[in-house]
Amino acid sequence: MLSGAAFVAAWMVVVKPAMGWVARRADAAGGQGGGEVWVAATLAGVLVSGFATDAIGIHAIFGAFVFGLTVPKDGDFAGRVTERIEDLVSELLLPLYFASSGLKTDVATIRGGETWGMLALVIVTACAGKIVGTFGVALACGMSATESVVLGVVMNTKGLVELIVLNIGRERKVLNEEVFAILVLMALVTTFITTPTVMAIYKPARTGGRLHHRKLHGSSAPSSPSSAAGAANVKELRVLACIHGGHDVPAVINLIETIRGHTQPRRLVKLYILRMVELTERTSSILMARAARRNGLPFLRPRRQRHGGGGGDQVDVAFDTYAQLGHVTVRAMTAVSALHTMHDDVAAVAEDKRVSLVVLPFHKRRHGHHGGHGGDEDDLGPEWRAVNRRILREAPCSVAVLVDRGFGGGEQVSSEQVRHGVCVVFFGGPDDREALELAGRMAEHPGVQVTVVRFIQTSGAGNNKEADEQAQAAAEVTLRPSTSTKNADRSYTFSAAAVAETTAERSGREREREMDEAAVAEFRRRVGPLVRFEERVVVAAIGKGRSSNSNVIEEVVAIGKSREYGLVVVGKGRMPSPMVAQLAVRPAEHPELGPIGDALASSGHGVSSSVLVVQQHDMTNADEVPVSVVVDGLVAHHHDGGGEELFAANKQQDMAEP
């Protein structure tokens, strides 16, 4: 006992400071070869500690455990060590250890009803002691009865430590073969019953407060940026920005700084950062993400960590610097979960923090040449794309997908001079109105030049208003649910409400047009002097079996290729205007972005601008369905080969036309 106490004291006084020095040197070396030397030295220290405790009559595992306590958990060193050894340990050593323990367990020693009764008593006693004790403490801490029981059941699991203790007891002849077998079976039973028990008694329901403003449109800034009374009424804007890693940080910072609007007074913005980390069986997937706090406290590192040469996480440092220099409240969290449940975590955080906008990184990113055209493109894979699609479907607020092509690659947005040109493409519909509202906030920033390009469909007959109205009526697009399941992952989806309205009545479209006109009028009244407003005419050509969709795509892509704008903002178009609805016949590369966003995000079009695709939160448009399109008597649907086909309702009439 005295030898063990002396060993622990010596290691805490001598070895722990030395390991702190080693961790700092390893963090400074980073991924260079010098860092591997310190990892190897640490593993050698484990062996030395085990040998020392074995020499003084204590099991070698105790020495390794004490040495683990001396390794600092701040910084990346502990995670780097874990990452180096976890494959060997989890894939080879642990299975061998469990197999060895199983071979040592002789179940045949449990004979007769008395011994089996003893096994049942041990199991009941072990479960009751842990569950009842945890239940009482949890209740005293204010947890509900159900949550207290669940916590007790989870705490009742037995793992590697218990098995190690049992093996040590068997080796030291403290436990005979019969008792060892009983305790091993008890550990197995208490572990196996945990999952089904928790699933049976715990069915959590979201209890977060309901959002008053789930979208930007309708909770905008005051009518005059210079009005003191209006400035006092500016509501706090809460934004949840999801990131994968450090490459997403510059674009997020520049986007948030752009949205903040006018400089005096600065718009009240609360930024939540959610780092999305895939939960795998690797222990390092959790340890490497621990630097981003999950408790939602302010993202401020202690001064000794910021300036003490500890390295730290670059993402932490970047947002810490932005929070201090930009006077922005930044709070950070980490979502460590399986990809198929990641959207639940994002939605829960958005609900709990009452955010109005969730910003998602696109699953593809371009690097090189400042991210613009000509750089290489990295694809995170279809799994992360599916995560974005589920978040778009389940989020309790508006969502914006950021396709970054270098929007954060240059200098930060400044109020001293214009550094960013932003173009908003407006066709009409709820999503486009949300994009327009976002543009209104950006226009108030003196370092941003906003241009709004509104597309209008006409007959091409000059100032003939009657002809334009006839062309608009002729260009009406009827959306019908698609019955084909072929190429479903390459088909655009539109609001089920839009499909129902257009097949039943035209009044819904009229309401949408009125709301579009009102939104544009309010936008021009509020920030008209601060923006450039353009109207581009698209000539309708529906009557002769042709569509104007190619003209629309060419116009939009030209905006993205012009290099005049660092960011192009578009609506997803779930409740589409006729011009956007006609694009449903195009084979989609990224259908989750809508027709316009897909055209700008596609790598084959040479678009150099970053793209922000906005989806307004609207419960009436929450359900989306793939559609076929009826245009002026023509039915358009996807060809099996991925192209387009237009089938005339009256072929003879089409053939008779010149």
C-alpha positions in Angstrom: 0.0 0.0 0.0 2.8 2.4 1.0 4.7 1.5 -2.2 1.7 2.2 -4.3 1.1 5.5 -2.7 4.7 6.5 -3.1 4.6 5.5 -6.8 1.5 7.6 -7.5 3.0 10.6 -5.7 6.3 10.3 -7.6 4.5 10.1 -11.0 2.2 13.0 -10.3 5.1 15.2 -9.1 7.8 14.2 -11.6 6.3 12.5 -14.6 3.1 14.7 -15.1 5.0 18.0 -15.6 7.4 16.1 -17.9 4.5 14.8 -20.0 3.1 18.3 -20.2 6.4 19.4 -21.8 6.3 16.4 -24.1 2.7 17.3 -25.2 3.6 20.9 -25.9 6.6 19.8 -28.1 4.4 17.2 -29.9 1.6 19.8 -30.6 4.2 22.2 -31.9 5.6 19.6 -34.2 2.0 18.9 -35.4 1.9 16.2 -38.1 5.6 16.5 -38.8 8.0 13.5 -38.2 9.1 15.0 -34.9 5.7 14.5 -33.3 6.0 10.7 -33.9 9.0 10.6 -31.7 7.1 11.9 -28.7 4.2 9.5 -29.4 6.8 6.6 -29.3 8.3 8.0 -26.1 4.9 8.1 -24.5 4.2 4.4 -25.4 7.6 3.5 -23.9 6.6 5.3 -20.8 3.6 3.0 -20.4 5.9 0.0 -20.5 8.3 1.5 -18.0 5.4 2.4 -15.6 4.0 -1.1 -15.8 7.4 -2.6 -15.1 7.9 -0.3 -12.1 4.6 -1.3 -10.4 5.3 -5.0 -11.2 8.7 -4.7 -9.5 7.1 -3.3 -6.3 4.5 -6.0 -6.1 1.6 -4.3 -7.8 0.0 -5.4 -11.0 1.5 -3.9 -14.2 -1.9 -2.6 -15.3 -1.9 -0.2 -12.3 1.3 1.4 -13.5 -0.1 1.9 -17.0 -3.3 3.4 -15.6 -1.3 5.9 -13.5 0.8 6.9 -16.4 -2.3 7.6 -18.4 -3.4 10.1 -15.7 -0.2 12.0 -16.3 -0.9 12.6 -20.0 -2.5 16.1 -20.5 -5.9 16.0 -22.2 -5.7 19.6 -23.5 -4.6 20.0 -27.1 -4.3 17.3 -29.7 -1.6 15.1 -28.2 -3.9 12.7 -26.3 -6.0 12.2 -29.4 -3.0 11.7 -31.6 -1.7 8.9 -29.3 -5.1 7.3 -29.2 -5.3 7.5 -33.0 -1.9 5.8 -33.4 -2.7 2.8 -31.2 -6.5 2.3 -31.4 -6.4 0.1 -34.5 -3.9 -2.3 -33.0 -5.7 -2.3 -29.6 -9.3 -2.5 -30.8 -8.7 -4.8 -33.8 -6.2 -7.2 -32.4 -5.4 -6.9 -28.7 -8.9 -6.4 -27.3 -10.4 -9.4 -29.2 -7.6 -11.6 -28.1 -8.0 -10.5 -24.5 -11.8 -11.1 -24.5 -11.2 -14.5 -26.2 -8.6 -15.4 -23.6 -11.0 -14.4 -20.8 -13.8 -16.4 -22.3 -11.5 -19.5 -22.6 -10.7 -19.1 -18.9 -14.3 -19.0 -17.9 -15.5 -22.6 -17.1 -19.3 -22.4 -17.1 -19.4 -26.1 -16.2 -18.3 -25.2 -12.7 -21.8 -23.7 -12.1 -23.7 -26.9 -11.1 -26.9 -27.4 -9.3 -29.8 -25.2 -8.4 -28.0 -23.5 -5.5 -25.2 -22.3 -7.8 -27.6 -21.0 -10.5 -29.6 -19.3 -7.7 -26.4 -17.7 -6.6 -25.8 -16.4 -10.1 -29.4 -14.9 -10.3 -28.9 -13.3 -6.8 -25.6 -11.7 -7.9 -27.2 -10.3 -11.1 -30.2 -8.9 -9.2 -27.9 -7.4 -6.5 -25.6 -5.9 -9.0 -28.4 -4.3 -11.0 -30.4 -3.1 -8.0 -27.4 -1.6 -6.3 -26.2 0.5 -9.3 -29.7 1.4 -10.6 -31.2 2.3 -7.2 -28.2 4.3 -6.2 -28.0 6.2 -9.4 -31.8 6.8 -9.4 -31.7 8.4 -6.0 -28.8 10.7 -6.9 -30.3 11.7 -10.2 -33.6 12.6 -8.6 -31.8 14.7 -6.0 -30.1 16.6 -8.9 -33.5 17.4 -10.5 -33.8 14.8 -13.2 -37.1 13.2 -13.9 -37.9 9.7 -12.7 -37.7 8.2 -16.2 -34.4 9.8 -17.0 -33.1 8.7 -13.6 -34.0 5.1 -14.3 -32.4 5.2 -17.7 -29.2 6.7 -16.3 -29.1 4.0 -13.7 -29.5 1.3 -16.4 -26.8 2.8 -18.5 -24.4 3.1 -15.5 -25.1 -0.6 -14.8 -23.1 -1.8 -17.8 -19.9 -3.7 -17.2 -16.9 -3.2 -19.5 -13.3 -3.8 -19.9 -12.3 -2.6 -16.5 -14.5 -5.1 -14.7 -13.1 -7.9 -16.8 -9.5 -6.8 -16.1 -10.3 -6.8 -12.3 -11.8 -10.3 -12.5 -8.8 -11.6 -14.4 -6.4 -10.1 -11.8 -8.4 -11.6 -9.0 -8.3 -15.0 -10.7 -4.5 -14.7 -11.2 -4.0 -13.8 -7.6 -6.1 -16.7 -6.4 -8.6 -14.3 -4.8 -11.4 -15.8 -7.0 -11.9 -19.5 -7.6 -13.1 -20.9 -10.9 -16.8 -21.0 -9.8 -16.9 -17.4 -8.5 -15.0 -16.2 -11.6 -17.5 -17.8 -13.9 -20.5 -16.3 -12.0 -19.0 -12.8 -12.1 -18.2 -13.0 -15.8 -21.7 -14.2 -16.6 -23.1 -11.4 -14.4 -21.1 -8.8 -16.4 -22.3 -10.2 -19.7 -26.0 -10.3 -18.6 -26.0 -6.7 -17.2 -24.4 -5.4 -20.3 -26.7 -7.2 -22.8 -29.9 -6.1 -21.1 -29.0 -2.4 -21.2 -29.9 -1.6 -24.8 -33.4 -3.3 -24.9 -34.2 -1.9 -21.4 -33.3 1.7 -22.4 -35.2 1.5 -25.7 -38.3 0.1 -23.9 -38.6 2.8 -21.2 -37.1 5.9 -22.8 -38.8 7.5 -25.7 -37.5 11.1 -25.7 -39.7 13.9 -27.1 -38.4 17.3 -28.1 -39.3 19.8 -25.5 -37.5 22.8 -26.9 -39.2 26.1 -27.0 -41.1 26.9 -30.2 -39.5 29.5 -32.4 -41.2 32.9 -32.9 -39.3 33.6 -36.1 -38.3 30.5 -37.9 -37.5 32.5 -41.0 -35.9 35.8 -42.0 -38.7 37.1 -44.0 -41.2 38.8 -41.7 -38.6 39.5 -38.9 -36.5 42.0 -40.8 -34.6 45.0 -39.9 -36.3 48.4 -39.3 -37.4 50.5 -42.2 -34.5 52.8 -42.1 -31.0 51.7 -41.1 -30.2 55.3 -40.0 -33.2 55.6 -37.8 -32.3 55.5 -34.1 -35.8 54.3 -33.2 -35.6 51.6 -35.8 -32.2 50.5 -34.7 -33.5 50.0 -31.2 -36.1 47.7 -32.6 -33.6 45.5 -34.4 -34.2 41.9 -33.3 -31.3 39.6 -32.5 -30.5 37.4 -35.4 -29.5 33.8 -34.4 -27.6 31.8 -36.9 -26.4 28.2 -36.6 -23.4 27.5 -38.9 -22.5 23.9 -39.4 -18.9 23.1 -40.4 -16.8 20.0 -41.2 -13.4 21.5 -40.3 -11.1 24.4 -40.7 -11.6 24.8 -44.4 -15.2 26.0 -43.8 -14.2 28.7 -41.3 -13.2 31.6 -43.6 -16.4 31.4 -45.7 -18.6 31.2 -42.6 -17.0 34.2 -41.0 -17.3 36.3 -44.1 -20.9 35.3 -44.6 -21.9 36.2 -41.0 -20.0 39.4 -41.2 -21.9 40.2 -44.5 -25.3 39.5 -43.0 -24.6 41.7 -40.0 -25.6 44.7 -42.1 -24.9 48.3 -41.1 -21.9 49.2 -38.9 -23.5 51.7 -36.5 -25.2 50.2 -34.7 -24.1 46.7 -35.6 -26.9 44.2 -36.0 -27.3 41.9 -33.0 -26.0 38.6 -34.1 -25.5 35.4 -32.1 -23.5 32.8 -33.9 -23.7 29.2 -33.0 -21.0 26.9 -34.5 -21.8 23.2 -34.7 -18.9 21.0 -35.8 -20.3 17.9 -37.3 -18.1 14.8 -36.6 -19.0 11.3 -37.7 -19.3 8.9 -34.9 -17.3 5.7 -35.7 -16.0 2.8 -33.7 -12.7 4.7 -33.4 -12.2 6.3 -30.0 -10.3 9.2 -31.6 -13.5 10.4 -33.5 -14.6 11.7 -30.1 -11.3 12.6 -28.5 -10.2 14.7 -31.5 -13.4 16.7 -31.4 -13.4 17.5 -27.7 -11.8 21.0 -28.3 -15.2 22.3 -29.5 -17.3 22.6 -26.4 -20.7 20.8 -26.4 -22.2 22.7 -23.4 -22.8 25.9 -25.5 -20.6 28.1 -23.3 -19.0 31.1 -25.0 -16.3 30.1 -27.4 -13.5 31.7 -25.4 -10.3 29.8 -24.6 -8.4 30.6 -21.4 -5.7 33.2 -21.9 -3.0 30.7 -21.0 -4.2 28.4 -23.8 -4.4 31.2 -26.4 -1.0 32.6 -25.7 0.8 29.8 -23.9 2.1 28.1 -27.0 -0.2 25.2 -26.5 -1.1 25.2 -30.2 -4.8 24.6 -29.7 -7.3 23.9 -32.4 -7.1 26.2 -35.4 -10.9 26.4 -35.6 -11.1 27.4 -32.0 -8.5 30.1 -32.5 -10.2 31.5 -35.7 -13.6 31.9 -34.1 -12.1 33.1 -30.8 -10.3 35.9 -32.8 -13.5 36.8 -34.7 -15.5 36.9 -31.5 -13.1 39.4 -29.9 -12.4 41.6 -33.0 -15.9 41.6 -34.4 -17.7 41.9 -31.0 -19.9 38.9 -31.9 -21.3 36.4 -29.5 -19.9 33.0 -30.6 -20.9 29.8 -29.0 -19.6 26.4 -30.1 -20.8 22.8 -29.9 -19.9 19.5 -31.5 -22.3 17.0 -32.8 -20.7 13.5 -32.7 -23.1 11.1 -34.1 -23.7 8.6 -36.9 -24.4 10.2 -40.2 -27.9 8.8 -40.4 -28.9 10.6 -37.2 -26.8 13.8 -37.7 -29.8 15.7 -38.9 -31.6 15.0 -35.6 -28.8 16.7 -33.7 -28.7 19.7 -36.0 -32.5 20.1 -35.8 -32.4 19.7 -32.0 -29.7 22.4 -31.6 -31.6 24.8 -34.0 -34.8 24.3 -31.9 -33.1 24.6 -28.6 -31.1 27.8 -29.5 -34.1 29.3 -31.4 -32.1 30.1 -34.5 -33.7 31.7 -37.6 -31.1 30.4 -40.1 -29.0 27.2 -40.4 -26.0 27.5 -42.8 -24.8 24.2 -44.2 -21.6 23.5 -46.1 -22.0 21.9 -49.5 -20.7 18.3 -49.7 -18.3 19.4 -52.5 -15.7 22.0 -52.1 -13.2 23.5 -54.6 -9.7 24.5 -53.7 -6.8 26.0 -55.6 -7.0 29.2 -57.5 -8.7 30.8 -54.5 -11.4 28.2 -54.8 -12.6 29.5 -58.1 -12.9 27.9 -61.5 -9.9 25.7 -62.3 -9.2 24.4 -58.8 -9.5 20.8 -57.7 -12.8 19.6 -56.3 -13.1 17.4 -53.2 -16.3 15.4 -52.6 -17.1 14.3 -49.1 -19.3 11.6 -50.5 -22.9 10.7 -50.9 -23.3 10.1 -47.1 -22.7 13.8 -46.3 -24.9 14.8 -49.2 -27.7 12.7 -47.7 -27.1 14.5 -44.3 -27.7 17.9 -46.0 -30.9 16.6 -47.7 -32.3 15.3 -44.4 -31.4 18.6 -42.7 -33.2 20.6 -45.5 -36.2 18.4 -44.9 -36.3 18.3 -41.1 -34.9 21.7 -40.0 -37.2 23.8 -37.8 -36.1 27.1 -39.5 -34.8 28.4 -42.8 -31.7 26.7 -44.2 -29.0 28.0 -46.5 -26.5 25.7 -48.3 -23.2 27.4 -49.0 -21.2 26.3 -52.1 -17.9 27.8 -51.3 -15.6 28.7 -54.2 -13.4 31.1 -52.3 -15.9 33.4 -50.6 -13.8 33.4 -47.5 -10.4 33.0 -49.3 -9.7 36.7 -49.5 -9.6 39.4 -46.9 -12.4 39.8 -44.4 -15.4 42.0 -45.3 -14.5 45.5 -44.2 -16.5 48.7 -43.9 -13.7 50.7 -45.4 -14.2 49.7 -49.0 -16.3 47.3 -51.1 -14.7 43.9 -51.1 -17.5 41.7 -52.1 -20.1 41.8 -54.8 -23.3 39.9 -54.1 -25.9 39.0 -56.7 -29.4 37.9 -55.8 -31.3 36.0 -58.5 -35.0 36.5 -58.1 -37.7 34.4 -59.9 -40.4 34.5 -57.3 -41.8 32.2 -54.6 -41.2 31.8 -50.8 -37.6 30.7 -51.1 -36.7 33.6 -53.4 -38.4 36.0 -51.1 -36.2 34.6 -48.2 -33.1 35.2 -50.4 -34.3 38.7 -51.1 -34.7 39.3 -47.3 -31.1 38.1 -46.8 -30.0 40.4 -49.5 -31.6 43.3 -47.7 -29.5 42.6 -44.7 -26.4 42.3 -46.8 -27.1 45.6 -48.6 -26.8 47.5 -45.3 -23.2 46.6 -45.0 -21.0 49.3 -46.4 -18.4 46.8 -47.6 -20.9 44.9 -49.8 -22.3 45.8 -53.2 -25.6 44.0 -53.7 -27.2 43.5 -57.1 -30.7 42.1 -57.5 -31.5 40.5 -60.9 -35.2 39.8 -61.4 -36.2 37.5 -64.2 -39.5 38.4 -66.0 -41.1 36.3 -68.7 -42.7 38.2 -71.7 -43.9 37.5 -75.2 -41.1 39.5 -76.8 -43.7 41.8 -78.5 -42.2 45.1 -77.2 -44.5 47.1 -74.9 -47.6 45.1 -75.8 -49.0 44.5 -72.3 -51.9 42.3 -73.6 -49.4 40.1 -75.5 -47.3 39.8 -72.4 -50.3 38.7 -70.3 -51.2 36.2 -73.0 -47.6 34.9 -73.1 -47.6 34.6 -69.3 -50.9 32.7 -69.4 -49.5 30.4 -72.1 -46.4 29.8 -70.1 -48.3 28.5 -67.1 -46.8 25.3 -65.9 -48.8 22.5 -64.4 -46.9 20.2 -62.0 -48.1 16.7 -61.5 -46.7 14.0 -59.2 -44.4 11.7 -61.0 -45.3 8.0 -61.0 -41.9 6.9 -62.3 -39.2 5.7 -59.9 -36.4 5.7 -62.4 -33.6 8.2 -61.8 -35.4 9.3 -58.6 -32.2 10.6 -57.2 -31.7 12.8 -60.2 -35.1 14.4 -60.2 -36.1 17.7 -58.7 -38.7 17.8 -56.0 -41.2 20.6 -55.5 -43.7 21.4 -52.8 -46.6 19.1 -52.6 -48.7 22.2 -52.0 -47.5 23.6 -55.3 -48.5 20.4 -57.1 -51.9 20.3 -55.5 -52.6 24.0 -56.2 -51.6 24.0 -59.8 -53.7 20.9 -60.7 -56.7 22.2 -58.9 -56.7 26.0 -59.3 -54.7 29.1 -60.3 -55.5 31.2 -57.3 -52.4 30.0 -55.5 -50.2 31.3 -58.2 -51.9 34.6 -58.2 -51.3 34.9 -54.4 -47.7 34.1 -54.9 -47.4 36.8 -57.6 -48.9 39.3 -55.3 -46.6 38.3 -52.4 -43.6 38.6 -54.8 -44.6 42.1 -55.9 -45.1 43.1 -52.3 -41.8 41.7 -51.2 -40.0 43.5 -54.1 -41.7 46.8 -53.4 -40.8 46.6 -49.7 -37.2 45.6 -50.5 -36.8 48.6 -52.9 -38.4 51.0 -50.3 -36.2 49.8 -47.5 -32.8 49.5 -49.2 -33.4 50.7 -52.7 -30.6 53.4 -52.7 -28.1 50.8 -51.5 -28.6 48.2 -54.2 -28.5 47.8 -58.0 -31.8 46.4 -59.3 -32.0 44.8 -62.8 -34.8 43.2 -64.6 -34.0 40.7 -67.3 -36.6 39.6 -69.8 -37.0 36.0 -70.8 -39.0 35.6 -74.0 -41.6 32.8 -73.7 -41.5 30.3 -76.5 -43.8 27.6 -75.2 -46.4 27.6 -77.9 -44.3 25.9 -80.5 -43.2 23.0 -78.4 -40.1 24.7 -77.2 -39.1 25.9 -73.7 -37.3 29.0 -72.5 -35.5 27.0 -69.9 -32.2 27.0 -71.8 -32.2 30.8 -72.0 -32.8 31.0 -68.2 -30.0 28.6 -67.4 -27.6 30.5 -69.8 -28.5 33.8 -68.1 -28.0 32.5 -64.6 -24.8 30.7 -65.4 -23.4 33.8 -67.1 -23.9 35.7 -63.8 -21.9 33.1 -61.9 -19.1 33.1 -64.5 -18.8 36.8 -64.7 -16.4 37.1 -61.8 -18.2 40.3 -60.9 -19.8 38.7 -57.8 -18.1 36.8 -55.0 -21.5 35.3 -53.9 -24.7 34.5 -55.8 -27.8 34.1 -53.6 -30.7 32.1 -55.0 -33.8 30.5 -53.6 -34.3 26.7 -53.8 -37.6 27.2 -55.6 -39.9 24.6 -53.9 -42.9 26.7 -54.8 -41.5 27.6 -58.3 -42.4 30.3 -60.7 -43.3 29.1 -64.3 -39.8 29.8 -65.5 -38.2 27.6 -62.7 -40.9 24.9 -63.0 -40.0 24.4 -66.7 -36.5 23.4 -65.5 -37.9 20.3 -63.8 -37.3 18.4 -67.1 -33.5 18.8 -66.7 -31.6 15.8 -65.2 -30.4 17.0 -61.8 -26.9 16.7 -60.5 -27.7 18.1 -57.1 -31.5 18.1 -56.8 -31.5 19.2 -53.2 -30.4 22.7 -54.4 -33.3 23.2 -56.8 -33.0 23.8 -60.5 -31.3 27.2 -60.3 -28.9 26.3 -57.4 -28.1 23.1 -59.2 -27.1 24.9 -62.4 -24.8 27.2 -60.4 -23.3 24.4 -58.3 -22.6 22.0 -61.1 -18.9 21.7 -61.8 -19.3 21.5 -65.6 -20.6 25.1 -66.1 -17.4 26.9 -65.1 -19.1 29.0 -62.4 -16.5 30.8 -60.3 -18.7 32.5 -57.8 -19.7 31.0 -54.5 -23.4 30.1 -54.2 -25.8 30.4 -51.3 -29.1 28.4 -51.9 -31.8 29.5 -49.5 -34.8 27.5 -48.4 -37.5 29.4 -46.4 -39.1 27.5 -43.5 -42.7 27.1 -44.4 -44.8 24.2 -43.1 -47.1 24.4 -46.1 -44.1 23.6 -48.3 -42.5 21.0 -46.0 -43.6 18.0 -48.0 -41.8 17.6 -51.4 -42.6 15.2 -54.2 -40.9 14.5 -57.6 -43.0 15.8 -60.4 -43.7 15.6 -64.1 -44.5 18.9 -65.9 -47.3 19.8 -68.2 -46.5 22.9 -70.3 -49.0 24.3 -72.7 -50.3 20.8 -73.7 -46.8 19.3 -73.6 -45.9 16.7 -71.0 -42.2 16.7 -70.1 -40.5 14.0 -68.1 -37.0 12.5 -67.7 -35.8 10.1 -70.3 -34.2 6.8 -68.9 -30.9 7.9 -70.4 -30.9 11.1 -68.4 -32.0 13.5 -71.2 -35.2 15.4 -71.9 -38.2 14.4 -74.1 -41.2 16.5 -74.9 -44.3 14.7 -76.0 -47.0 16.8 -77.9 -50.6 16.5 -76.9 -51.5 17.0 -80.5 -48.7 15.8 -82.8 -50.5 16.6 -86.0 -51.0 20.2 -85.0 -47.3 20.5 -84.1 -46.2 19.0 -87.5 -48.5 21.4 -89.3 -46.8 24.4 -87.7 -43.9 26.0 -89.7 
